[in-house]
Amino acid sequence: MAAADWGALSHSSSRPGEPAYIDTERQKELEAVTGGKRPGNALRRSGTPEEFARAAVFLLSPAAAYLTGVMLPVDGGELRVL
């Protein structure tokens, strides 16, 4: 569904997305298999589940009422675009 159509039905069609390295048990399992690859993001650390949750809560809150059709990268600056 297009953002314009969805916007009429919901206050926000935006979502947190593209989470990079979030420090979870699953991420630790993946690092064990991949040889402990560490984040290549600007912050040089993994994110926490709480940091990802705060982005999700923001997008579901009235503060994001005018946002629609966007994806918010929660990646510590891994997606670096000039």
N, CA, C and O atoms as a CHARMM CRD file, in Angstrom:
* protein
*
  328
    1    1 MET  N      0.85200  -1.16900   0.00000 PROA 1      0.00000
    2    1 MET  CA     0.00000   0.00000   0.00000 PROA 1      0.00000
    3    1 MET  C      0.90200   1.23700   0.00000 PROA 1      0.00000
    4    1 MET  O      1.89100   1.29300   0.73100 PROA 1      0.00000
    5    2 ALA  N      0.55900   2.19700  -0.80400 PROA 2      0.00000
    6    2 ALA  CA     1.36100   3.41900  -0.89500 PROA 2      0.00000
    7    2 ALA  C      1.24800   4.23100   0.38000 PROA 2      0.00000
    8    2 ALA  O      0.24500   4.16100   1.09100 PROA 2      0.00000
    9    3 ALA  N      2.28500   5.00200   0.66200 PROA 3      0.00000
   10    3 ALA  CA     2.29700   5.83000   1.87500 PROA 3      0.00000
   11    3 ALA  C      1.11200   6.77100   1.91000 PROA 3      0.00000
   12    3 ALA  O      0.55000   7.01000   2.97800 PROA 3      0.00000
   13    4 ALA  N      0.71600   7.31500   0.75700 PROA 4      0.00000
   14    4 ALA  CA    -0.42000   8.24700   0.72700 PROA 4      0.00000
   15    4 ALA  C     -1.70900   7.55200   1.13900 PROA 4      0.00000
   16    4 ALA  O     -2.51700   8.12500   1.87000 PROA 4      0.00000
   17    5 ASP  N     -1.90900   6.31500   0.67400 PROA 5      0.00000
   18    5 ASP  CA    -3.11500   5.56900   1.04700 PROA 5      0.00000
   19    5 ASP  C     -3.07500   5.16500   2.51200 PROA 5      0.00000
   20    5 ASP  O     -4.07500   5.28700   3.21900 PROA 5      0.00000
   21    6 TRP  N     -1.93300   4.68900   2.96700 PROA 6      0.00000
   22    6 TRP  CA    -1.79300   4.23900   4.34900 PROA 6      0.00000
   23    6 TRP  C     -1.91900   5.39700   5.32300 PROA 6      0.00000
   24    6 TRP  O     -2.46900   5.23900   6.41300 PROA 6      0.00000
   25    7 GLY  N     -1.41200   6.55800   4.93700 PROA 7      0.00000
   26    7 GLY  CA    -1.45700   7.72700   5.80900 PROA 7      0.00000
   27    7 GLY  C     -2.86000   8.09700   6.22200 PROA 7      0.00000
   28    7 GLY  O     -3.06400   8.61600   7.32000 PROA 7      0.00000
   29    8 ALA  N     -3.83100   7.84200   5.37100 PROA 8      0.00000
   30    8 ALA  CA    -5.22000   8.13600   5.71200 PROA 8      0.00000
   31    8 ALA  C     -5.76000   7.16900   6.75600 PROA 8      0.00000
   32    8 ALA  O     -6.73700   7.47500   7.44000 PROA 8      0.00000
   33    9 LEU  N     -5.13600   6.01300   6.88200 PROA 9      0.00000
   34    9 LEU  CA    -5.61700   4.98500   7.80500 PROA 9      0.00000
   35    9 LEU  C     -4.90200   4.99000   9.14600 PROA 9      0.00000
   36    9 LEU  O     -5.44200   4.50700  10.14100 PROA 9      0.00000
   37   10 SER  N     -3.71000   5.52400   9.17800 PROA 10     0.00000
   38   10 SER  CA    -2.87600   5.42500  10.37200 PROA 10     0.00000
   39   10 SER  C     -2.11000   6.72200  10.56200 PROA 10     0.00000
   40   10 SER  O     -1.86100   7.44700   9.59900 PROA 10     0.00000
   41   11 HSD  N     -1.73500   7.01900  11.80600 PROA 11     0.00000
   42   11 HSD  CA    -0.97000   8.24700  12.02600 PROA 11     0.00000
   43   11 HSD  C      0.46300   8.11800  11.53000 PROA 11     0.00000
   44   11 HSD  O      1.14600   9.12900  11.36500 PROA 11     0.00000
   45   12 SER  N      0.93000   6.90900  11.29100 PROA 12     0.00000
   46   12 SER  CA     2.30000   6.76200  10.81900 PROA 12     0.00000
   47   12 SER  C      2.46400   5.43000  10.10800 PROA 12     0.00000
   48   12 SER  O      2.09100   4.38100  10.63300 PROA 12     0.00000
   49   13 SER  N      3.02800   5.48500   8.90800 PROA 13     0.00000
   50   13 SER  CA     3.38900   4.24600   8.22000 PROA 13     0.00000
   51   13 SER  C      4.89900   4.06100   8.25400 PROA 13     0.00000
   52   13 SER  O      5.44900   3.23000   7.53000 PROA 13     0.00000
   53   14 SER  N      5.55100   4.82400   9.08000 PROA 14     0.00000
   54   14 SER  CA     6.99700   4.72900   9.22200 PROA 14     0.00000
   55   14 SER  C      7.34400   3.59800  10.16900 PROA 14     0.00000
   56   14 SER  O      6.52200   3.15900  10.97300 PROA 14     0.00000
   57   15 ARG  N      8.57100   3.14100  10.05600 PROA 15     0.00000
   58   15 ARG  CA     8.98400   2.07500  10.96600 PROA 15     0.00000
   59   15 ARG  C     10.48000   2.13600  11.19100 PROA 15     0.00000
   60   15 ARG  O     11.24000   2.57600  10.32800 PROA 15     0.00000
   61   16 PRO  N     10.88800   1.68700  12.36700 PROA 16     0.00000
   62   16 PRO  CA    12.33000   1.57600  12.55800 PROA 16     0.00000
   63   16 PRO  C     12.80100   0.40800  11.72100 PROA 16     0.00000
   64   16 PRO  O     12.13900  -0.62900  11.66900 PROA 16     0.00000
   65   17 GLY  N     13.88600   0.55800  11.09500 PROA 17     0.00000
   66   17 GLY  CA    14.34500  -0.52700  10.25900 PROA 17     0.00000
   67   17 GLY  C     15.83800  -0.51200  10.12600 PROA 17     0.00000
   68   17 GLY  O     16.53100   0.33300  10.69300 PROA 17     0.00000
   69   18 GLU  N     16.31900  -1.46500   9.36300 PROA 18     0.00000
   70   18 GLU  CA    17.73000  -1.59200   9.12500 PROA 18     0.00000
   71   18 GLU  C     18.54200  -1.62100  10.41000 PROA 18     0.00000
   72   18 GLU  O     19.58400  -0.97000  10.49400 PROA 18     0.00000
   73   19 PRO  N     18.08500  -2.36500  11.41500 PROA 19     0.00000
   74   19 PRO  CA    18.92400  -2.41600  12.61400 PROA 19     0.00000
   75   19 PRO  C     20.21000  -3.14700  12.27200 PROA 19     0.00000
   76   19 PRO  O     20.17900  -4.22100  11.67100 PROA 19     0.00000
   77   20 ALA  N     21.29800  -2.59000  12.64100 PROA 20     0.00000
   78   20 ALA  CA    22.58300  -3.21300  12.35900 PROA 20     0.00000
   79   20 ALA  C     22.91300  -4.16000  13.50700 PROA 20     0.00000
   80   20 ALA  O     22.19100  -5.13000  13.73800 PROA 20     0.00000
   81   21 TYR  N     23.96500  -3.89400  14.20500 PROA 21     0.00000
   82   21 TYR  CA    24.37300  -4.75800  15.30300 PROA 21     0.00000
   83   21 TYR  C     23.68300  -4.32200  16.58600 PROA 21     0.00000
   84   21 TYR  O     24.07200  -3.34000  17.21700 PROA 21     0.00000
   85   22 ILE  N     22.65600  -5.06700  16.95700 PROA 22     0.00000
   86   22 ILE  CA    21.95000  -4.83400  18.21500 PROA 22     0.00000
   87   22 ILE  C     22.38600  -5.94800  19.15900 PROA 22     0.00000
   88   22 ILE  O     22.31100  -7.12500  18.80600 PROA 22     0.00000
   89   23 ASP  N     22.82900  -5.59600  20.32600 PROA 23     0.00000
   90   23 ASP  CA    23.40400  -6.53700  21.28600 PROA 23     0.00000
   91   23 ASP  C     22.32400  -7.43900  21.87400 PROA 23     0.00000
   92   23 ASP  O     21.74100  -7.14000  22.91600 PROA 23     0.00000
   93   24 THR  N     22.07200  -8.54900  21.18400 PROA 24     0.00000
   94   24 THR  CA    21.09200  -9.53600  21.63600 PROA 24     0.00000
   95   24 THR  C     21.76500 -10.90600  21.71000 PROA 24     0.00000
   96   24 THR  O     22.89100 -11.08000  21.24200 PROA 24     0.00000
   97   25 GLU  N     21.08100 -11.85300  22.28900 PROA 25     0.00000
   98   25 GLU  CA    21.61600 -13.21900  22.34600 PROA 25     0.00000
   99   25 GLU  C     21.81600 -13.76300  20.93800 PROA 25     0.00000
  100   25 GLU  O     22.81900 -14.42400  20.66800 PROA 25     0.00000
  101   26 ARG  N     20.87800 -13.49300  20.04100 PROA 26     0.00000
  102   26 ARG  CA    21.00000 -13.97100  18.66000 PROA 26     0.00000
  103   26 ARG  C     22.22900 -13.36000  17.99000 PROA 26     0.00000
  104   26 ARG  O     22.94300 -14.05200  17.26400 PROA 26     0.00000
  105   27 GLN  N     22.47800 -12.09800  18.22100 PROA 27     0.00000
  106   27 GLN  CA    23.65200 -11.44900  17.63300 PROA 27     0.00000
  107   27 GLN  C     24.93300 -12.10000  18.14300 PROA 27     0.00000
  108   27 GLN  O     25.88300 -12.29000  17.38300 PROA 27     0.00000
  109   28 LYS  N     24.95900 -12.43900  19.41900 PROA 28     0.00000
  110   28 LYS  CA    26.14000 -13.10800  19.98000 PROA 28     0.00000
  111   28 LYS  C     26.36100 -14.46800  19.32000 PROA 28     0.00000
  112   28 LYS  O     27.49900 -14.86400  19.07000 PROA 28     0.00000
  113   29 GLU  N     25.26100 -15.18600  19.03800 PROA 29     0.00000
  114   29 GLU  CA    25.36600 -16.47100  18.35000 PROA 29     0.00000
  115   29 GLU  C     25.92800 -16.28200  16.94600 PROA 29     0.00000
  116   29 GLU  O     26.78400 -17.05000  16.50800 PROA 29     0.00000
  117   30 LEU  N     25.44600 -15.26100  16.24200 PROA 30     0.00000
  118   30 LEU  CA    25.93800 -14.99100  14.89000 PROA 30     0.00000
  119   30 LEU  C     27.41300 -14.60700  14.89600 PROA 30     0.00000
  120   30 LEU  O     28.16800 -15.02800  14.02000 PROA 30     0.00000
  121   31 GLU  N     27.82400 -13.81800  15.87100 PROA 31     0.00000
  122   31 GLU  CA    29.23200 -13.42200  15.96400 PROA 31     0.00000
  123   31 GLU  C     30.12500 -14.62700  16.22000 PROA 31     0.00000
  124   31 GLU  O     31.25600 -14.67600  15.73600 PROA 31     0.00000
  125   32 ALA  N     29.62600 -15.59700  16.97400 PROA 32     0.00000
  126   32 ALA  CA    30.40200 -16.80900  17.23300 PROA 32     0.00000
  127   32 ALA  C     30.63300 -17.58200  15.93300 PROA 32     0.00000
  128   32 ALA  O     31.70100 -18.16000  15.73100 PROA 32     0.00000
  129   33 VAL  N     29.62700 -17.58600  15.05600 PROA 33     0.00000
  130   33 VAL  CA    29.72800 -18.29900  13.78300 PROA 33     0.00000
  131   33 VAL  C     30.58800 -17.53000  12.78000 PROA 33     0.00000
  132   33 VAL  O     31.33400 -18.13600  12.01100 PROA 33     0.00000
  133   34 THR  N     30.48800 -16.21100  12.78300 PROA 34     0.00000
  134   34 THR  CA    31.19800 -15.39500  11.78500 PROA 34     0.00000
  135   34 THR  C     32.58100 -14.95700  12.23600 PROA 34     0.00000
  136   34 THR  O     33.24700 -14.19600  11.53400 PROA 34     0.00000
  137   35 GLY  N     33.01500 -15.41400  13.37200 PROA 35     0.00000
  138   35 GLY  CA    34.34300 -15.05400  13.84800 PROA 35     0.00000
  139   35 GLY  C     34.39300 -13.73900  14.59400 PROA 35     0.00000
  140   35 GLY  O     35.44200 -13.09900  14.66400 PROA 35     0.00000
  141   36 GLY  N     33.28100 -13.33800  15.14600 PROA 36     0.00000
  142   36 GLY  CA    33.26300 -12.14500  15.98800 PROA 36     0.00000
  143   36 GLY  C     33.33100 -10.82800  15.24500 PROA 36     0.00000
  144   36 GLY  O     33.89200  -9.85800  15.75400 PROA 36     0.00000
  145   37 LYS  N     32.76500 -10.77800  14.04200 PROA 37     0.00000
  146   37 LYS  CA    32.76100  -9.52200  13.28600 PROA 37     0.00000
  147   37 LYS  C     32.11800  -8.42400  14.11900 PROA 37     0.00000
  148   37 LYS  O     31.02400  -8.60100  14.65500 PROA 37     0.00000
  149   38 ARG  N     32.79300  -7.30200  14.22500 PROA 38     0.00000
  150   38 ARG  CA    32.30700  -6.17800  15.03200 PROA 38     0.00000
  151   38 ARG  C     31.70600  -5.11300  14.13700 PROA 38     0.00000
  152   38 ARG  O     31.96100  -5.08500  12.93300 PROA 38     0.00000
  153   39 PRO  N     30.91700  -4.24700  14.71900 PROA 39     0.00000
  154   39 PRO  CA    30.26400  -3.20100  13.93500 PROA 39     0.00000
  155   39 PRO  C     31.25400  -2.28900  13.22000 PROA 39     0.00000
  156   39 PRO  O     32.28500  -1.90100  13.77100 PROA 39     0.00000
  157   40 GLY  N     30.91700  -1.96200  11.99200 PROA 40     0.00000
  158   40 GLY  CA    31.71300  -1.00900  11.23300 PROA 40     0.00000
  159   40 GLY  C     31.00100   0.33000  11.16700 PROA 40     0.00000
  160   40 GLY  O     31.07700   1.03800  10.16200 PROA 40     0.00000
  161   41 ASN  N     30.31300   0.67100  12.24100 PROA 41     0.00000
  162   41 ASN  CA    29.54300   1.91100  12.24100 PROA 41     0.00000
  163   41 ASN  C     30.33700   3.06900  12.83800 PROA 41     0.00000
  164   41 ASN  O     31.42500   2.88300  13.38200 PROA 41     0.00000
  165   42 ALA  N     29.77400   4.25000  12.72400 PROA 42     0.00000
  166   42 ALA  CA    30.45700   5.45300  13.20900 PROA 42     0.00000
  167   42 ALA  C     30.66400   5.44000  14.72200 PROA 42     0.00000
  168   42 ALA  O     31.63700   6.00700  15.21800 PROA 42     0.00000
  169   43 LEU  N     29.75800   4.79800  15.45500 PROA 43     0.00000
  170   43 LEU  CA    29.87700   4.76300  16.91400 PROA 43     0.00000
  171   43 LEU  C     30.80700   3.66300  17.40400 PROA 43     0.00000
  172   43 LEU  O     31.18600   3.64700  18.57600 PROA 43     0.00000
  173   44 ARG  N     31.17600   2.75100  16.52500 PROA 44     0.00000
  174   44 ARG  CA    32.09900   1.66100  16.84500 PROA 44     0.00000
  175   44 ARG  C     31.63300   0.78100  18.00300 PROA 44     0.00000
  176   44 ARG  O     32.42800   0.32200  18.82300 PROA 44     0.00000
  177   45 ARG  N     30.32500   0.56300  18.04200 PROA 45     0.00000
  178   45 ARG  CA    29.78000  -0.33300  19.07000 PROA 45     0.00000
  179   45 ARG  C     28.43400  -0.86300  18.59900 PROA 45     0.00000
  180   45 ARG  O     27.81600  -0.32200  17.68200 PROA 45     0.00000
  181   46 SER  N     28.00100  -1.92100  19.24300 PROA 46     0.00000
  182   46 SER  CA    26.66800  -2.44400  18.97800 PROA 46     0.00000
  183   46 SER  C     25.63500  -1.57500  19.66500 PROA 46     0.00000
  184   46 SER  O     25.90900  -0.93900  20.68300 PROA 46     0.00000
  185   47 GLY  N     24.45000  -1.55800  19.09400 PROA 47     0.00000
  186   47 GLY  CA    23.34200  -0.86900  19.74500 PROA 47     0.00000
  187   47 GLY  C     22.73200  -1.76300  20.80300 PROA 47     0.00000
  188   47 GLY  O     22.99800  -2.96400  20.84100 PROA 47     0.00000
  189   48 THR  N     21.93100  -1.18800  21.64600 PROA 48     0.00000
  190   48 THR  CA    21.23900  -1.97500  22.66800 PROA 48     0.00000
  191   48 THR  C     19.78500  -2.16300  22.25300 PROA 48     0.00000
  192   48 THR  O     19.24900  -1.36400  21.48400 PROA 48     0.00000
  193   49 PRO  N     19.14700  -3.20900  22.75600 PROA 49     0.00000
  194   49 PRO  CA    17.72300  -3.37100  22.47800 PROA 49     0.00000
  195   49 PRO  C     16.91800  -2.14300  22.90900 PROA 49     0.00000
  196   49 PRO  O     15.93200  -1.78500  22.26500 PROA 49     0.00000
  197   50 GLU  N     17.33800  -1.50600  23.99100 PROA 50     0.00000
  198   50 GLU  CA    16.62800  -0.31300  24.47400 PROA 50     0.00000
  199   50 GLU  C     16.73100   0.83500  23.46400 PROA 50     0.00000
  200   50 GLU  O     15.76600   1.57300  23.26600 PROA 50     0.00000
  201   51 GLU  N     17.89000   0.98700  22.82900 PROA 51     0.00000
  202   51 GLU  CA    18.04600   2.04500  21.82300 PROA 51     0.00000
  203   51 GLU  C     17.13600   1.79400  20.62500 PROA 51     0.00000
  204   51 GLU  O     16.53000   2.72700  20.09800 PROA 51     0.00000
  205   52 PHE  N     17.03800   0.54700  20.19600 PROA 52     0.00000
  206   52 PHE  CA    16.13700   0.21500  19.09600 PROA 52     0.00000
  207   52 PHE  C     14.68600   0.43500  19.51700 PROA 52     0.00000
  208   52 PHE  O     13.88100   0.95600  18.74600 PROA 52     0.00000
  209   53 ALA  N     14.36200   0.03500  20.74300 PROA 53     0.00000
  210   53 ALA  CA    12.99000   0.20300  21.24100 PROA 53     0.00000
  211   53 ALA  C     12.59800   1.67500  21.31100 PROA 53     0.00000
  212   53 ALA  O     11.45900   2.02600  21.00400 PROA 53     0.00000
  213   54 ARG  N     13.52700   2.53600  21.71100 PROA 54     0.00000
  214   54 ARG  CA    13.20700   3.97500  21.77700 PROA 54     0.00000
  215   54 ARG  C     12.84100   4.52300  20.40500 PROA 54     0.00000
  216   54 ARG  O     11.94600   5.36100  20.29300 PROA 54     0.00000
  217   55 ALA  N     13.51900   4.06300  19.36600 PROA 55     0.00000
  218   55 ALA  CA    13.17700   4.50200  18.00900 PROA 55     0.00000
  219   55 ALA  C     11.78000   4.01700  17.62900 PROA 55     0.00000
  220   55 ALA  O     11.00300   4.76100  17.03000 PROA 55     0.00000
  221   56 ALA  N     11.46300   2.76800  17.97800 PROA 56     0.00000
  222   56 ALA  CA    10.13700   2.23200  17.67800 PROA 56     0.00000
  223   56 ALA  C      9.05300   2.98000  18.43900 PROA 56     0.00000
  224   56 ALA  O      8.00800   3.30400  17.87500 PROA 56     0.00000
  225   57 VAL  N      9.29400   3.25500  19.70900 PROA 57     0.00000
  226   57 VAL  CA     8.31700   3.98700  20.52700 PROA 57     0.00000
  227   57 VAL  C      8.10000   5.38400  19.95800 PROA 57     0.00000
  228   57 VAL  O      6.96600   5.85800  19.89500 PROA 57     0.00000
  229   58 PHE  N      9.17700   6.04300  19.54400 PROA 58     0.00000
  230   58 PHE  CA     9.03900   7.37200  18.93700 PROA 58     0.00000
  231   58 PHE  C      8.14300   7.31400  17.71000 PROA 58     0.00000
  232   58 PHE  O      7.23800   8.13600  17.56500 PROA 58     0.00000
  233   59 LEU  N      8.38600   6.34200  16.81700 PROA 59     0.00000
  234   59 LEU  CA     7.60300   6.26800  15.58800 PROA 59     0.00000
  235   59 LEU  C      6.14200   5.92500  15.83700 PROA 59     0.00000
  236   59 LEU  O      5.28500   6.22600  15.00700 PROA 59     0.00000
  237   60 LEU  N      5.85100   5.30300  16.96300 PROA 60     0.00000
  238   60 LEU  CA     4.46300   4.98400  17.31300 PROA 60     0.00000
  239   60 LEU  C      3.79300   6.08100  18.12600 PROA 60     0.00000
  240   60 LEU  O      2.59800   6.00600  18.41200 PROA 60     0.00000
  241   61 SER  N      4.55400   7.08900  18.49600 PROA 61     0.00000
  242   61 SER  CA     4.03200   8.14100  19.36300 PROA 61     0.00000
  243   61 SER  C      3.43200   9.29000  18.55100 PROA 61     0.00000
  244   61 SER  O      3.66600   9.39800  17.34700 PROA 61     0.00000
  245   62 PRO  N      2.65800  10.14200  19.21800 PROA 62     0.00000
  246   62 PRO  CA     2.12500  11.32700  18.55000 PROA 62     0.00000
  247   62 PRO  C      3.22600  12.25600  18.02400 PROA 62     0.00000
  248   62 PRO  O      2.98000  13.03700  17.10500 PROA 62     0.00000
  249   63 ALA  N      4.42500  12.18300  18.58800 PROA 63     0.00000
  250   63 ALA  CA     5.52500  13.03100  18.11800 PROA 63     0.00000
  251   63 ALA  C      5.89000  12.73700  16.66300 PROA 63     0.00000
  252   63 ALA  O      6.46700  13.59000  15.98900 PROA 63     0.00000
  253   64 ALA  N      5.56400  11.55300  16.17900 PROA 64     0.00000
  254   64 ALA  CA     5.87500  11.17200  14.80100 PROA 64     0.00000
  255   64 ALA  C      4.63800  11.21400  13.91000 PROA 64     0.00000
  256   64 ALA  O      4.62900  10.62000  12.83100 PROA 64     0.00000
  257   65 ALA  N      3.60900  11.90300  14.34900 PROA 65     0.00000
  258   65 ALA  CA     2.33300  11.91200  13.62700 PROA 65     0.00000
  259   65 ALA  C      2.45600  12.39900  12.18700 PROA 65     0.00000
  260   65 ALA  O      1.68200  11.96800  11.33200 PROA 65     0.00000
  261   66 TYR  N      3.39500  13.27600  11.89800 PROA 66     0.00000
  262   66 TYR  CA     3.51200  13.82900  10.55000 PROA 66     0.00000
  263   66 TYR  C      4.52200  13.07000   9.69000 PROA 66     0.00000
  264   66 TYR  O      4.73300  13.42700   8.53100 PROA 66     0.00000
  265   67 LEU  N      5.14000  12.04300  10.23400 PROA 67     0.00000
  266   67 LEU  CA     6.05200  11.20700   9.45600 PROA 67     0.00000
  267   67 LEU  C      5.25400  10.10400   8.79200 PROA 67     0.00000
  268   67 LEU  O      4.41000   9.47700   9.43200 PROA 67     0.00000
  269   68 THR  N      5.50700   9.86300   7.53600 PROA 68     0.00000
  270   68 THR  CA     4.86600   8.74700   6.86000 PROA 68     0.00000
  271   68 THR  C      5.75700   8.25400   5.73000 PROA 68     0.00000
  272   68 THR  O      6.40700   9.04200   5.04300 PROA 68     0.00000
  273   69 GLY  N      5.77600   6.96500   5.55200 PROA 69     0.00000
  274   69 GLY  CA     6.52500   6.36600   4.46500 PROA 69     0.00000
  275   69 GLY  C      8.03600   6.45000   4.58400 PROA 69     0.00000
  276   69 GLY  O      8.73200   6.44700   3.56900 PROA 69     0.00000
  277   70 VAL  N      8.55300   6.52500   5.78800 PROA 70     0.00000
  278   70 VAL  CA    10.00400   6.58500   5.96800 PROA 70     0.00000
  279   70 VAL  C     10.48200   5.37900   6.76900 PROA 70     0.00000
  280   70 VAL  O      9.72800   4.79100   7.54400 PROA 70     0.00000
  281   71 MET  N     11.73700   5.02600   6.56900 PROA 71     0.00000
  282   71 MET  CA    12.35700   3.99700   7.38400 PROA 71     0.00000
  283   71 MET  C     13.49000   4.66400   8.14700 PROA 71     0.00000
  284   71 MET  O     14.32700   5.34400   7.55400 PROA 71     0.00000
  285   72 LEU  N     13.51800   4.47400   9.42700 PROA 72     0.00000
  286   72 LEU  CA    14.52000   5.09200  10.28400 PROA 72     0.00000
  287   72 LEU  C     15.64000   4.09100  10.55200 PROA 72     0.00000
  288   72 LEU  O     15.43500   3.12900  11.29400 PROA 72     0.00000
  289   73 PRO  N     16.81600   4.29600   9.96500 PROA 73     0.00000
  290   73 PRO  CA    17.90900   3.37200  10.24600 PROA 73     0.00000
  291   73 PRO  C     18.35300   3.50100  11.70600 PROA 73     0.00000
  292   73 PRO  O     18.66200   4.59400  12.17900 PROA 73     0.00000
  293   74 VAL  N     18.37800   2.39200  12.39400 PROA 74     0.00000
  294   74 VAL  CA    18.85900   2.36200  13.78200 PROA 74     0.00000
  295   74 VAL  C     20.14100   1.53900  13.73100 PROA 74     0.00000
  296   74 VAL  O     20.15600   0.34900  14.04300 PROA 74     0.00000
  297   75 ASP  N     21.22000   2.21700  13.32600 PROA 75     0.00000
  298   75 ASP  CA    22.43400   1.47500  12.99400 PROA 75     0.00000
  299   75 ASP  C     23.72800   2.10700  13.49700 PROA 75     0.00000
  300   75 ASP  O     24.81200   1.67200  13.10700 PROA 75     0.00000
  301   76 GLY  N     23.64000   3.11500  14.34600 PROA 76     0.00000
  302   76 GLY  CA    24.84500   3.73700  14.89100 PROA 76     0.00000
  303   76 GLY  C     25.70900   4.42100  13.84800 PROA 76     0.00000
  304   76 GLY  O     26.89900   4.64600  14.07100 PROA 76     0.00000
  305   77 GLY  N     25.11900   4.75000  12.71500 PROA 77     0.00000
  306   77 GLY  CA    25.86900   5.41800  11.65900 PROA 77     0.00000
  307   77 GLY  C     26.50700   4.46900  10.66300 PROA 77     0.00000
  308   77 GLY  O     27.42700   4.85400   9.94100 PROA 77     0.00000
  309   78 GLU  N     26.02600   3.22300  10.61500 PROA 78     0.00000
  310   78 GLU  CA    26.58600   2.27400   9.65500 PROA 78     0.00000
  311   78 GLU  C     26.25300   2.68600   8.22300 PROA 78     0.00000
  312   78 GLU  O     27.06300   2.51200   7.31200 PROA 78     0.00000
  313   79 LEU  N     25.07800   3.22200   8.04000 PROA 79     0.00000
  314   79 LEU  CA    24.66700   3.70200   6.72400 PROA 79     0.00000
  315   79 LEU  C     25.14800   5.14100   6.58800 PROA 79     0.00000
  316   79 LEU  O     24.45900   6.08200   6.98200 PROA 79     0.00000
  317   80 ARG  N     26.33000   5.29100   6.02900 PROA 80     0.00000
  318   80 ARG  CA    26.91300   6.63200   5.89100 PROA 80     0.00000
  319   80 ARG  C     26.79500   7.06200   4.43900 PROA 80     0.00000
  320   80 ARG  O     27.39900   6.47500   3.54000 PROA 80     0.00000
  321   81 VAL  N     26.00900   8.09400   4.24000 PROA 81     0.00000
  322   81 VAL  CA    25.77400   8.60900   2.89700 PROA 81     0.00000
  323   81 VAL  C     26.18600  10.06500   2.86600 PROA 81     0.00000
  324   81 VAL  O     25.84400  10.82100   3.77500 PROA 81     0.00000
  325   82 LEU  N     26.90700  10.46900   1.85100 PROA 82     0.00000
  326   82 LEU  CA    27.31200  11.87000   1.71300 PROA 82     0.00000
  327   82 LEU  C     26.19000  12.68000   1.12500 PROA 82     0.00000
  328   82 LEU  O     26.33600  13.88700   0.93100 PROA 82     0.00000
